[in-house]
Amino acid sequence: MRFGTRYSLNLEQMARILRDFYEGKSLRRIAYDFRDDYGIPISPPTIYRRIISSVARVDDFLSYRLKRDPDFLVSVGGVWEADGTFPRRDLSLISVRDLTTAFALGNSISKSENQVSAERAFREAKEIAHRKPEKLRIDGNPALYKAARKVLGNDICIEVKKKVGVMGANTSIEGFNSIIKSRIRRMRGVHSWEASKIIIRGLIIDYNFARPSEVIGGITPAEKAKLHIRRLFSNAWLTLLDLAFNYKRKTRMPKFQCGQARPAWKQTSIKDFIERDFTFYKRAVQTALADFLSLHEEAFFAGASPRSVE
């Protein structure tokens, strides 16, 4: 296998890489699959760099839209839970999750579990939900309690659940933490601090948008939170990449050329974006089906076997 050549991957191929990677496949296994299926001898380090750049772009897009775009407004309940864990020895993750939808609202990744990191997680959760919870469940970590009071205020009910001498194992958020830790511990090549942060953010995106949960009825937390992102494709990462690269980017106004107005499309909401993608996808399927039927019709009248038509 010859490596060292630059290859251009489309969104569908990149979405398959992200799906396989976050489902647990190794970089080497993904490289072998690409060689067999697409004939692309892409190296594992190149795949890793593409994963980092694509996840960073999707994360930046979602971080901005979830906080500022009304089309991406999440509908969450009034009971939240927060907890901290160490996916690696030198890596701390503090997460804030809605109990009703299981949507991970706020996450803070740092090198130590302290009050500043907890404040970042609560602040992000408050900005994404556009509200404060009525009740917050935490364990006996004083950093979480102080950060919650500082960011969320004194008017919310904080319920502390802890067993004597046992920190953690207190709420259902432990299942979310186990998903993160089990995936990170199997990744041998994650050594960079910045890369580790992006990989964990990708795990959280995969949990929210691409991983159905039986606890909430076999749907994803994003669907439970009534996000208007309809799955056009079986791979949820393809929808996210399509949104990150194309959403609200074609906003030019009609231009005049040769004395006539050239019609141009202006996108105004995520509903228009989804309808545009669905119309394009349906038109492509209809065209492919018509071409297939015409080839078989020509073969039938010519007396040839349909299987001989390429």
C-alpha positions in Angstrom: 0.0 0.0 0.0 1.4 3.4 -1.0 0.9 6.2 1.4 1.9 9.9 1.2 -0.6 11.0 -1.5 -3.3 13.7 -0.7 -6.8 12.4 -1.3 -10.0 14.4 -1.4 -12.9 12.8 0.5 -16.5 13.7 0.0 -18.9 14.3 2.9 -20.3 10.7 2.6 -16.9 9.2 3.0 -16.0 11.4 5.9 -19.3 10.6 7.6 -18.5 6.9 7.3 -15.1 7.5 8.9 -16.7 9.4 11.8 -19.4 6.8 12.3 -16.9 3.8 12.3 -14.5 5.6 14.5 -17.0 6.5 17.2 -18.5 3.0 17.0 -15.2 1.6 18.1 -13.2 0.7 15.0 -9.5 1.3 15.0 -7.8 3.8 12.6 -6.0 0.9 10.9 -9.2 -1.0 10.4 -10.9 2.0 8.8 -7.9 2.4 6.5 -8.2 -1.2 5.4 -11.9 -0.8 4.7 -11.4 2.3 2.6 -8.7 0.5 0.6 -11.1 -2.4 -0.1 -14.3 -0.4 -0.7 -13.1 2.8 -2.4 -9.6 1.9 -3.6 -8.2 4.8 -1.6 -4.9 3.9 0.2 -5.3 6.6 2.9 -3.1 6.2 6.0 -4.3 6.0 9.6 -2.5 9.3 10.6 -4.3 11.0 7.7 -7.6 9.6 8.9 -6.9 10.8 12.4 -6.2 14.3 11.2 -9.4 14.3 9.1 -11.4 13.2 12.1 -9.9 16.1 14.2 -10.7 18.7 11.6 -14.2 17.5 10.8 -15.2 17.1 14.5 -13.9 20.6 15.3 -15.9 22.1 12.5 -19.1 20.3 13.5 -18.5 21.2 17.2 -18.0 24.9 16.3 -21.2 24.9 14.2 -23.3 23.2 16.9 -21.9 25.3 19.7 -22.8 28.5 17.9 -26.2 27.4 16.6 -27.5 25.8 19.8 -26.8 29.0 21.7 -27.9 31.6 19.2 -30.1 30.1 16.5 -33.9 29.8 17.2 -34.1 26.9 14.7 -31.8 24.9 17.0 -33.7 25.5 20.2 -33.7 22.4 22.5 -36.7 21.5 24.6 -35.5 20.1 28.0 -37.0 19.4 31.3 -36.6 21.0 34.7 -34.4 18.4 36.3 -30.7 18.3 35.4 -27.8 16.3 36.8 -24.1 17.0 36.9 -21.1 14.9 37.5 -17.4 14.7 36.9 -15.2 11.9 35.7 -11.7 11.2 34.5 -11.6 9.5 31.1 -7.8 9.5 31.4 -5.5 10.1 34.3 -4.7 13.6 33.2 -8.1 14.5 31.7 -11.2 15.6 33.6 -14.7 15.9 32.1 -17.6 17.6 33.9 -20.9 17.1 32.2 -24.4 18.6 32.8 -27.3 16.5 31.4 -31.0 16.8 31.2 -32.8 14.0 32.9 -35.9 14.0 30.8 -34.3 14.0 27.3 -30.8 12.6 28.3 -29.3 15.4 26.2 -25.8 16.5 27.3 -26.2 20.2 27.7 -22.9 21.4 29.0 -19.4 19.9 29.1 -16.1 21.2 30.3 -12.8 19.4 29.6 -9.7 20.3 31.7 -6.7 18.8 33.4 -8.3 18.9 36.9 -11.8 18.8 38.4 -12.2 22.2 39.9 -14.8 24.9 40.4 -13.7 26.9 37.3 -14.2 23.9 35.0 -17.6 23.2 36.6 -18.6 26.8 36.1 -17.9 26.5 32.3 -20.1 23.4 32.1 -23.0 25.0 33.9 -22.7 28.2 31.9 -22.7 26.3 28.6 -25.7 24.3 29.7 -27.6 27.4 30.7 -26.8 29.1 27.3 -27.9 26.0 25.3 -31.1 25.4 27.2 -31.9 29.1 27.5 -33.2 28.5 31.0 -32.2 27.3 34.5 -33.3 24.0 36.0 -35.8 23.7 38.7 -33.8 20.9 40.4 -30.1 19.9 40.1 -28.8 16.5 41.2 -25.1 16.3 42.0 -22.9 14.2 44.2 -20.9 15.4 47.2 -18.3 17.3 45.1 -18.0 20.8 46.7 -16.7 22.2 43.4 -20.0 21.3 41.6 -22.1 22.8 44.5 -20.2 26.1 44.6 -20.2 26.4 40.8 -23.9 25.7 40.5 -24.7 28.3 43.1 -22.5 30.9 41.4 -23.8 30.3 37.8 -27.4 29.1 38.4 -28.2 31.2 41.5 -29.7 30.4 44.9 -33.3 29.9 43.7 -32.9 26.4 42.4 -33.1 23.2 44.4 -29.8 21.3 44.6 -30.2 17.7 45.6 -27.1 16.0 46.8 -26.9 12.3 46.4 -24.0 10.4 47.8 -23.2 7.3 49.8 -21.0 7.4 52.8 -17.4 7.1 51.6 -18.4 6.6 47.9 -18.2 9.4 45.5 -20.1 9.0 42.2 -22.4 6.1 41.4 -25.2 8.4 42.3 -27.3 9.3 39.3 -28.1 8.0 35.8 -25.4 10.3 34.4 -22.9 7.6 35.4 -24.1 5.7 32.3 -23.1 8.6 30.1 -19.7 8.8 31.8 -19.1 5.1 31.3 -19.6 5.5 27.5 -17.0 8.3 27.4 -14.5 6.4 29.5 -14.8 3.0 27.7 -14.2 4.6 24.3 -11.3 6.8 25.4 -9.4 4.0 27.2 -9.3 1.9 24.0 -7.8 4.8 22.0 -4.0 4.3 22.1 -3.1 7.2 19.8 -4.7 10.0 21.7 -1.7 11.7 23.3 -2.2 15.4 22.4 -4.1 17.5 24.9 -5.9 19.5 22.2 -6.7 16.4 20.2 -8.1 14.7 23.2 -10.5 17.6 23.9 -11.8 17.4 20.3 -12.2 13.6 20.3 -14.2 13.8 23.5 -16.4 16.6 22.1 -17.0 14.3 19.1 -18.1 11.5 21.5 -20.6 13.9 23.1 -21.9 14.9 19.7 -22.2 11.2 18.7 -24.1 10.5 22.0 -26.5 13.4 21.5 -27.2 13.1 17.7 -26.2 9.6 16.5 -26.7 7.1 19.3 -30.3 6.0 20.0 -31.1 5.1 23.6 -33.6 2.5 24.7 -34.1 4.5 27.9 -35.9 7.3 25.9 -37.7 5.1 23.5 -35.1 4.1 20.9 -34.4 7.6 19.7 -31.5 10.0 20.1 -31.4 12.6 22.8 -31.5 15.3 20.1 -34.8 13.9 18.7 -36.2 13.6 22.3 -35.3 17.3 22.8 -37.4 18.2 19.7 -34.5 19.5 17.6 -35.7 20.1 14.0 -32.9 18.1 12.5 -34.6 15.4 10.5 -32.5 12.4 9.6 -32.2 12.4 5.8 -29.6 9.7 5.9 -29.0 6.6 7.8 -25.7 8.0 9.0 -26.4 11.0 11.4 -22.9 12.3 10.9 -23.6 12.9 7.2 -26.5 15.2 8.2 -24.3 17.0 10.7 -21.4 17.5 8.2 -23.9 18.7 5.6 -25.2 21.3 8.1 -21.7 22.3 9.2 -20.5 22.9 5.6 -23.6 24.1 3.8 -26.1 25.6 6.3 -26.8 29.3 5.7 -23.9 29.7 3.4 -25.8 30.2 0.1 -27.3 33.6 0.9 -26.5 35.7 -2.2 -29.3 37.9 -3.6 -30.5 37.7 -7.2 -28.0 39.2 -9.6 -28.8 41.0 -12.9 -27.1 39.6 -15.9 -27.7 40.6 -19.6 -30.7 42.7 -18.5 -32.5 39.7 -16.8 -32.7 38.8 -13.1 -31.1 35.4 -12.5 -33.0 33.5 -9.8 -31.0 32.7 -6.8 -32.0 30.8 -3.7 -31.8 32.4 -0.2 -32.0 30.1 2.8 -33.8 31.5 5.9 -34.3 28.5 8.2 -33.3 25.0 8.9 -36.7 23.9 7.6 -35.8 25.3 4.2 -32.4 23.6 4.3 -33.9 20.2 5.1 -36.5 20.6 2.3 -33.8 21.6 -0.1 -31.7 18.5 0.8 -34.8 16.3 0.7 -35.9 17.6 -2.8 -32.4 17.2 -4.1 -32.1 13.6 -2.7 -35.5 12.6 -4.1 -34.7 14.1 -7.5 -31.4 12.2 -7.6 -33.2 8.9 -6.8 -35.8 9.5 -9.5 -33.2 10.3 -12.1 -31.1 7.2 -11.2 -34.3 5.0 -11.4 -35.3 6.4 -14.7 -31.9 5.8 -16.2 -31.9 2.2 -14.9 -35.4 1.5 -16.4 -34.4 3.1 -19.7 -31.3 0.8 -20.0 -33.4 -2.3 -19.3 -36.0 -1.2 -21.8 -33.4 -0.7 -24.5 -32.0 -4.1 -23.7 -35.4 -5.8 -23.8 -36.2 -4.4 -27.3 -32.7 -5.2 -28.5 -33.1 -8.8 -27.4 -30.3 -8.7 -24.9 -30.2 -9.8 -21.3 -30.7 -7.1 -18.7 -27.7 -8.3 -16.8 -25.5 -7.6 -19.8 -26.4 -3.9 -19.6 -23.7 -2.0 -17.7 
